[in-house]
């Protein structure tokens, strides 16, 4: 298990930092603004795609890998393709809306099967072991954090689906941003809370087990080490009797 003293990523770092927040928001902002002022869906889609490509290149250069570039373009590309095929600006947000219900369902199911995704994902991303799976209280804490994530995705789906049905493209863009990182921050706070409680509990168990082993080792040594004073007394009695 990772030591309790090991520095854990801050909340802002887990969200990609300030630059990550700005990068992910730019394509949506451009799409909404260009669509509102130009009334040209194609121009809005091109603007969003161009922004995602530039962001992808910048991330690839900074991180030295093409994976961030692919990730930056993938979501915007799918959203733009759907909107282009249907000819409806609001369909730019359709992929994200249904993505929310899929993610929310996955988090909810993970709680039901006793493998809370908040703990599983955190463990994977931070290269830690799954020792918390042996502690019922830790599973419960991660269940709570996972349910917070499920609630975040459910809220996104309900609100944005309603705005989609009402054909409120501008408000859809606002909701996409307002219900993005702010709500994610709440879910991350819940996850960090669960991680710290679990780490503290497991650390205390390790310390207790280590202390118990030390006591048992000392007792074993006492039992196996002869008492020289007692041996001398027995030897003296043996000589006197003889």
Secondary structure as the mmCIF struct_conf table of DSSP 4:
data_model
#
loop_
_struct_conf.conf_type_id
_struct_conf.id
_struct_conf.beg_label_comp_id
_struct_conf.beg_label_asym_id
_struct_conf.beg_label_seq_id
_struct_conf.end_label_comp_id
_struct_conf.end_label_asym_id
_struct_conf.end_label_seq_id
TURN_TY1_P TURN_TY1_P1 UNK A 4 UNK A 5
BEND BEND1 UNK A 6 UNK A 6
HELX_LH_PP_P HELX_LH_PP_P1 UNK A 7 UNK A 10
HELX_RH_AL_P HELX_RH_AL_P1 UNK A 11 UNK A 14
TURN_TY1_P TURN_TY1_P2 UNK A 15 UNK A 16
HELX_RH_AL_P HELX_RH_AL_P2 UNK A 17 UNK A 38
HELX_RH_AL_P HELX_RH_AL_P3 UNK A 41 UNK A 63
TURN_TY1_P TURN_TY1_P3 UNK A 64 UNK A 64
BEND BEND2 UNK A 65 UNK A 66
HELX_RH_AL_P HELX_RH_AL_P4 UNK A 67 UNK A 86
TURN_TY1_P TURN_TY1_P4 UNK A 87 UNK A 87
HELX_RH_3T_P HELX_RH_3T_P1 UNK A 89 UNK A 93
HELX_RH_AL_P HELX_RH_AL_P5 UNK A 94 UNK A 112
TURN_TY1_P TURN_TY1_P5 UNK A 113 UNK A 114
HELX_RH_AL_P HELX_RH_AL_P6 UNK A 117 UNK A 125
TURN_TY1_P TURN_TY1_P6 UNK A 126 UNK A 127
HELX_RH_3T_P HELX_RH_3T_P2 UNK A 131 UNK A 134
HELX_RH_AL_P HELX_RH_AL_P7 UNK A 136 UNK A 165
TURN_TY1_P TURN_TY1_P7 UNK A 166 UNK A 167
HELX_RH_AL_P HELX_RH_AL_P8 UNK A 169 UNK A 178
TURN_TY1_P TURN_TY1_P8 UNK A 179 UNK A 180
HELX_RH_AL_P HELX_RH_AL_P9 UNK A 181 UNK A 224
BEND BEND3 UNK A 225 UNK A 225
HELX_RH_AL_P HELX_RH_AL_P10 UNK A 228 UNK A 241
#
